[in-house]
Amino acid sequence: MIERSSSSDWVRGVVDMFRAEGLDVQRLFREAQLDLRLLDDPNGRFSIDDVSLLWELAVQHSGRATLGLSRELAITYANFGIVRYAMMSCPTLLTALRRLVRYMDVVSNAATFSITEDGPGHWIALGHLGGERPVPRQRAEFGMLAMVVSCGWFIGRGLDALAVEFVYPEPADAAPLHTAFRCPVRFGQPQNRALISHADLAVPLSARDAAMASLHERIVDAELERLEGARITCARVQQLIAARLAQGDQGEPRREQIAAALHLSDRTLQRRLHGEGSSFQRLLDDTRRELAQQHLRTPGNSLKRVADLLGFEDDSNFFRACKRWFGQSPAQYRLRFGVDTAPSASSTRPQG
């Protein structure tokens, strides 16, 4: 099982944002029973649940449901670490974002990141894998805003998404989200995602440099290998499975599809996974279970919708999988977290 965690670089940026918002960071870490010194460890990692707990405590102590929902805060404190340099040297914004897809595990292997072309642009989708705690909506909002404003930083000018979507139901006051994102914001959607125009994605980056891109790629590849060890193919396959499932209408991912995305033959992929002590079916099952934990704890998700998001064409197969994963039916699992099983009125298919 892959341990889901975020880099100390990313978490330090979030914690610095908390501090800038007037929060007592030492108190937050004390209440979360975390060691503040881990922020200064270049190889330090924080589990997905530890980061969610810090967000929960920060929102509670600040008394602000919109904590972190500021473009200025997002651009100042979003810290992608060494991956930022690998992105900066890319030819265009689109290639930089594709580089982030490849290296997101270095920033956080608790996060999923994908890019899908659709009409006037590409959707950049951000999700989470694993963990026992629900991911606070403020954590999702800050992450998405950080993605959007960082796109503007890379191209050297302001950038607004064409649309932004979140999986959770519309909050009582959605005005702050419309103000922060400066575009239509929709709720109750299958993914947390933002639509970036083709024109913005095609902008050449001022720091583009083929030699530096190659150097940065080697550095980040080494860090990725250090983190994933001998299971680097397994980690990449899980990311691709999660990204495909997140599209919501693709059905069950197939091994040959994932092999093609990795530019491998189906046989080569099977051999590599076997060498890492795993199989495609096992990774598919593990990824579905981790995603199920998040989807079932998201208010407004009907059980039918969760089954669809996990690629189950037959609801009975989803029911049996939950019994195997959690020892409970999907509805019983949700009740453990106080989540209503009724679908939200805003639960609709994405509008692209």
Summary of the structure (lengths in Angstrom):
residues: 352
radius of gyration: 19.5
end to end distance: 34.8
largest distance: 54.9
contacts: 1131
relative contact order: 0.11
helix: 56%
strand: 10%
